[in-house]
Amino acid sequence: MWRNRNVWIILLGEFVVGLGLWAGIIGNLAFMQEVVPSDFHKSLIISCGILAGLVVGPMAGRIIDQSKKKTVVQMASIGRIISVLFMFIALYTNSVIWMILFLITLQIAAAFYMPALQSIIPMIAKEQDLITLNAWQMNARTISRIIGTAAAGFMLSFFELKWLYIISFIVYLGMFVITSLLQLDEASTETMTNKEKGNFKEVLPMIKEHPVVLMTLVLMLIPTLFLGSFNLVIMKISEIHQSTTISGLLYTVEGIGFMLGAAGLKMIADRVQMGTLLFSLAFIIGSMELLLLLAETPFFALVAFGVFGFSVGCFFPTTMVIFQKQVPKQFHGRFFSFRNMIDSVVFQIVLLSTGMMLDLIGLSGMGLVFGIISLSLTTTFLFYAKKKNVVMHAH
């Protein structure tokens, strides 16, 4: 696998685009602090971009299935380059409207880029290497998040805000150049019939025909409960302990745990059956949500985030392999667009629910609710899989 140039292009591209993305996110927060006084208005501005990504999701999935994946990725890179130009105008005019255009364009580009990338991975890797490539792709994303946020925060201390977007612009140009080097055999895409290309509505019947895909989609809700509440929970723990140091430790422990999980996944997957692994990870993640009941003790808070990071580092690449192998290839673009849309909607619902529960029942109550939901879902689908004799594997 490591001799395949396409693998290195994908991993390098994921790392590079992550640097640009996180530099832009830190820049957006700094810009909004200067021109948008209301926290509610800030959340509405961010939601505009997310909503745009949801709206174009069905069209993006259909286009990805009908077009060459490399072309889609390159066009998405051009979309990101154009989006940064809007942000330069926003900085020059001090206008929120141009920033909203930046966010909308960026999210539309992401709505095409991510599903196309997830469709490319099974095209460039052998079946036995899929789990390793998916794990390292997520590791590249995690490393870029750590380096990108740290570097952007450092730069803001010494340089003007515009330099973050200059770097983003250069990075996205680099991404376009890197993806142009991809060598994919996409002749089969051109010979697909119109019926095979289909429309977005055909995704739901396809999911119903594949119970493994449906179960995996539902099980993905479990880590999303923790991820959607991630930043708010860390802020709450920091507030409980009246320490900003612990928030940095929690981010660090989770990031290290994630990378260790992704790096060691191949070794674990070789020894544990895919279905057993997925349900075990779901149980562990649900248990870590329950462990937030003891978050007033720093040790238990760090354990919860560290074990969660390791479990998610194994969980997401495993689910991705199941999707890439179980979903028919002619549905990959539409399905991954559909999955990204679900992620966005659930993430927003969890975020709002977390804020409400932290106000009403506190961190312990929220951990109890999320833990019970997660363990109940896992148990229900485990019994369903055994009753229906559903075999969960990646082949």
Buried (B, 14 or more C-beta within 10 A) or exposed (E): BEEBEBBBBBBBBBBBBBBBBBBBBBBBEBBBEEEBEEEEEBEEBBEBBBBBBBBBBBBBBBBBBBBBBBBBBBBBBBBBBBBBBBBBBBBEEEBBEBBBBBBBBBBBBBBBBBBBBBBBBBBBBEEEBBBBBBBBBBBBBBBBBBBBBEBBEEBBEEEEBEBBBBBBBBBBBBBBEBBEEBEBEEEEBEEBEEEBBBEBEBBEEBBEEBBBBBBBBBBBBBBBBBBBBBEBBBEBBBEBBEEEEBBEBBBBBBBBBBBBBBBBBBEBBEEBEBBEBBBBBBBBBBBBBBBBBBBEEBEBBBBBBBBBBBBBBBBBBBBBBBBBBBBEBBBBBBBBBBBBBBBBEBBBEBBEBBBEBBEEEEBBBBBBBBBEBBBEBBBEBBEBBEEEEBEBEBE
